[in-house]
């Protein structure tokens, strides 16, 4: 005990007192002598001798950072520009055709919204709704093609776009005649090269694709959505952009000879939409038309 400090003496006295207390209540565990521990000197790491066989470690690849896209953009329909380019030979819109011709393939990983093609009106889109571009019409599902004038389906055409067209087409608003697609040369004429709207007929039209679809509307009675564009030479055309004018029935079609001497197909449309036409609305009210946002 000699040489112990007062603190060490007090610590040992407390340990003894606590041990006696535990023994009194039978809580004292038997004392086991601790085995002696021998400290070992740390060994120096062995240096590897070069043997000519070294393995290259693979560098970890950088993480792939996904591009963030807003919810509103994800909901928008992404048009298939490749399919649209395939329909250029039937286009009446030179500017749209040239624009799509120079575009690269879009990102096909973007999923279209769950809105299947359908006949008749589109929920939430009123007659008289106006869009700035054909692409906006595509987004709202009124007229999917951004170039072609006819959106064909298995039981008839879903929609048609009146923009440019033929000089001998008649437009009376609630009824009009529509010349079928095909038979034009993309190169245009010598005076108007690449002018798709003024290119003359260079071959016969055929009752295929859009023309065949419109002929089936006569049989099935499925209505066709009609939009008019600002390039249409008609008093019923909008001053700018594109306007939804409602549902029309294709009442009949026939084959005739065009100005260039080639066979063309003509289709007669009659309005059947219960909603008033935009020109009737304008005559009753001076309020601006609905604009799709």
C-alpha positions in Angstrom: 0.0 0.0 0.0 3.0 2.2 0.4 3.5 4.8 -2.2 -0.3 4.9 -3.3 -1.9 8.2 -3.6 -4.9 9.2 -1.6 -7.1 9.0 -4.7 -6.0 5.4 -5.5 -6.6 4.4 -1.8 -10.1 5.8 -2.0 -10.8 4.1 -5.3 -9.8 0.7 -4.0 -11.9 1.2 -0.8 -15.0 2.0 -3.0 -14.4 -1.1 -5.2 -14.2 -3.3 -2.0 -17.3 -1.7 -0.6 -19.2 -2.3 -3.9 -18.0 -5.9 -4.0 -19.3 -6.6 -0.5 -22.6 -5.0 -1.5 -23.0 -7.3 -4.5 -22.0 -10.4 -2.5 -24.7 -9.6 0.1 -27.4 -9.8 -2.6 -25.8 -12.7 -4.5 -24.9 -10.6 -7.5 -21.2 -11.0 -7.4 -19.8 -13.0 -10.4 -16.8 -15.2 -9.7 -13.5 -13.5 -10.2 -11.5 -14.8 -13.1 -7.9 -14.1 -13.4 -7.1 -12.2 -16.6 -4.7 -13.9 -18.9 -1.4 -12.2 -19.3 -1.3 -10.2 -22.5 2.0 -10.0 -24.4 2.4 -7.0 -26.7 3.9 -7.8 -30.1 6.0 -5.5 -32.1 4.3 -4.4 -35.4 5.7 -6.1 -38.4 7.0 -4.0 -41.3 5.0 -4.5 -44.5 6.8 -6.6 -47.1 7.6 -4.8 -50.3 6.4 -6.5 -53.5 9.1 -7.4 -55.9 8.3 -6.6 -59.5 7.8 -9.8 -61.5 6.6 -8.3 -64.7 3.0 -9.4 -64.2 1.1 -6.3 -63.1 -2.7 -6.0 -63.4 -4.1 -2.8 -64.5 -6.9 -1.5 -62.3 -10.1 -0.5 -64.1 -11.0 3.1 -63.7 -14.5 3.6 -62.4 -16.8 4.9 -65.1 -18.2 8.4 -64.4 -21.9 8.3 -63.3 -24.5 8.9 -65.9 -26.3 12.1 -65.2 -29.8 12.1 -66.6 -31.1 15.3 -68.1 -33.9 16.8 -66.1 -37.1 17.5 -68.2 -40.0 19.5 -66.9 -43.3 17.8 -66.3 -45.0 20.0 -68.9 -42.4 19.1 -71.6 -42.7 15.3 -70.8 -46.5 15.5 -71.4 -46.1 17.0 -74.9 -46.4 14.7 -77.8 -43.1 14.3 -79.6 -43.7 14.0 -83.4 -42.0 11.3 -85.4 -40.1 13.5 -87.9 -38.9 10.5 -89.9 -42.5 9.4 -90.7 -43.4 12.9 -91.5 -40.5 13.2 -94.0 -41.8 10.1 -95.7 -45.0 11.9 -96.5 -43.3 14.9 -98.1 -44.3 13.9 -101.6 -47.9 14.5 -100.6 -47.3 17.8 -98.8 -48.8 21.1 -99.7 -46.6 23.0 -97.3 -43.2 23.8 -98.7 -41.8 25.6 -95.6 -42.8 22.8 -93.2 -41.4 20.2 -95.6 -38.1 21.9 -95.9 -37.8 22.4 -92.2 -38.5 18.7 -91.4 -36.2 17.6 -94.2 -33.2 19.2 -92.4 -34.0 18.0 -88.9 -32.1 15.2 -87.3 -33.9 12.2 -85.7 -35.5 13.2 -82.4 -34.9 11.4 -79.1 -37.2 8.3 -79.5 -36.9 7.5 -75.8 -39.5 10.1 -75.0 -42.8 8.4 -74.6 -45.9 9.9 -76.2 -48.8 10.6 -73.8 -51.5 8.0 -73.5 -53.8 9.5 -76.1 -54.7 7.0 -78.9 -55.9 8.1 -82.3 -59.7 8.4 -82.3 -62.5 9.5 -84.6 -64.7 12.5 -83.6 -64.1 15.4 -81.3 -61.2 15.6 -78.8 -62.2 16.2 -75.2 -61.3 19.7 -74.0 -60.8 21.2 -77.5 -63.6 23.5 -78.6 -64.6 24.5 -82.1 -62.8 27.7 -83.0 -59.6 26.8 -81.0 -56.6 28.4 -82.6 -52.9 27.3 -82.8 -49.9 29.1 -84.1 -48.3 26.1 -85.8 -49.2 22.6 -87.0 -47.0 21.2 -84.3 -49.3 22.7 -81.7 -52.2 20.9 -83.4 -50.2 17.8 -83.1 -49.7 18.3 -79.4 -53.5 18.6 -78.8 -54.3 15.6 -81.0 -56.5 17.5 -83.4 -54.3 16.8 -86.4 -51.3 14.6 -85.8 -49.3 15.1 -89.1 -47.2 18.2 -89.1 -46.8 18.2 -92.9 -49.3 15.8 -94.5 -52.8 17.0 -95.1 -54.6 13.7 -94.3 -54.2 11.7 -91.1 -55.2 8.2 -92.2 -56.6 5.5 -90.0 -57.9 1.9 -90.5 -61.6 2.9 -90.7 -61.2 6.2 -92.5 -59.2 9.5 -92.0 -59.1 11.0 -88.5 -58.5 14.6 -89.7 -57.6 16.8 -92.6 -55.8 20.1 -92.8 -56.9 22.7 -95.4 -53.8 24.7 -96.2 -52.8 25.8 -99.7 -54.4 23.0 -101.7 -55.6 23.2 -105.3 -57.0 26.2 -107.1 -60.2 24.4 -108.2 -61.2 23.3 -104.7 -64.4 25.0 -103.6 -64.8 26.2 -100.0 -68.3 27.2 -98.8 -67.5 27.0 -95.1 -70.1 24.3 -94.0 -69.2 22.3 -97.1 -66.1 22.1 -99.4 -64.4 19.9 -102.0 -61.0 18.4 -101.2 -58.4 17.1 -103.7 -56.6 14.0 -102.7 -52.9 13.6 -102.1 -50.1 12.4 -104.4 -49.1 12.9 -108.0 -46.9 16.0 -107.5 -43.2 16.3 -108.2 -41.1 17.5 -105.2 -38.7 19.3 -107.5 -41.4 21.7 -108.7 -41.0 23.6 -111.9 -38.1 25.3 -113.6 -39.4 28.7 -112.5 -40.4 27.5 -109.1 -38.0 24.8 -108.0 -38.8 23.0 -104.7 -42.1 24.9 -104.5 -44.3 22.0 -103.4 -47.6 24.0 -103.5 -47.3 25.0 -107.1 -45.7 21.8 -108.5 -47.9 20.5 -111.3 -49.3 17.0 -111.4 -46.7 14.7 -112.9 -48.5 11.4 -112.5 -51.9 9.9 -111.7 -53.1 9.9 -108.1 -53.8 6.5 -106.6 -56.5 5.3 -104.3 -54.0 4.5 -101.5 -53.0 5.8 -98.1 -54.8 9.1 -97.3 -57.1 8.9 -100.4 -58.1 5.3 -99.5 -58.8 6.4 -95.9 -61.1 9.3 -97.0 -63.0 6.9 -99.3 -63.6 4.6 -96.3 -65.1 7.6 -94.4 -67.9 7.4 -96.9 -68.6 3.8 -96.1 -68.1 3.9 -92.3 -69.6 7.3 -91.7 -66.8 8.2 -89.3 -66.6 12.0 -89.0 -63.4 13.9 -89.9 -61.8 16.7 -87.8 -61.1 19.7 -90.1 -58.5 22.5 -89.5 -58.1 25.5 -91.8 -54.7 27.2 -92.1 -53.8 30.8 -93.0 -52.4 29.7 -96.4 -55.8 28.5 -97.6 -57.2 30.8 -100.3 -60.6 31.1 -98.8 -62.6 33.8 -96.9 -63.2 31.1 -94.2 -59.4 30.7 -93.5 -57.9 32.4 -90.4 -55.7 35.4 -90.8 -52.8 33.5 -89.1 -52.1 30.1 -87.7 -54.5 27.2 -87.7 -58.1 26.9 -86.5 -60.2 23.9 -85.6 -63.5 24.2 -87.5 -65.3 21.1 -86.2 -66.5 17.7 -87.5 -67.3 17.0 -91.2 -68.7 14.0 -93.0 -67.2 12.8 -96.3 -70.4 12.4 -98.3 -69.0 11.2 -101.6 -65.8 10.9 -103.7 -65.1 10.6 -107.4 -62.3 10.3 -109.9 -61.7 13.1 -112.4 -59.0 14.6 -114.6 -56.9 17.5 -113.3 -55.6 20.5 -115.1 -52.4 18.7 -116.0 -54.3 15.9 -117.6 -53.6 13.3 -114.8 -56.2 11.5 -112.7 -57.0 13.0 -109.3 -59.5 12.1 -106.6 -62.1 14.6 -105.2 -63.9 14.4 -101.9 -67.0 16.3 -100.8 -67.2 17.3 -97.1 -70.3 18.4 -95.2 -70.2 19.9 -91.7 -72.0 17.8 -89.1 -70.7 19.2 -85.8 -73.4 20.2 -83.3 -71.3 23.2 -82.2 -71.7 26.4 -84.2 -69.0 27.1 -86.8 -66.4 29.7 -86.0 -67.7 32.1 -88.6 -71.2 31.9 -87.0 -69.7 32.6 -83.6 -67.8 35.6 -84.9 -71.0 37.0 -86.4 -72.8 36.8 -83.0 -69.9 37.8 -80.8 -66.8 40.0 -81.1 -64.9 38.1 -78.4 -61.5 36.6 -79.5 -61.4 32.8 -80.3 -60.1 30.2 -77.9 -56.3 29.9 -78.0 -54.8 26.6 -77.1 -52.1 26.9 -74.4 
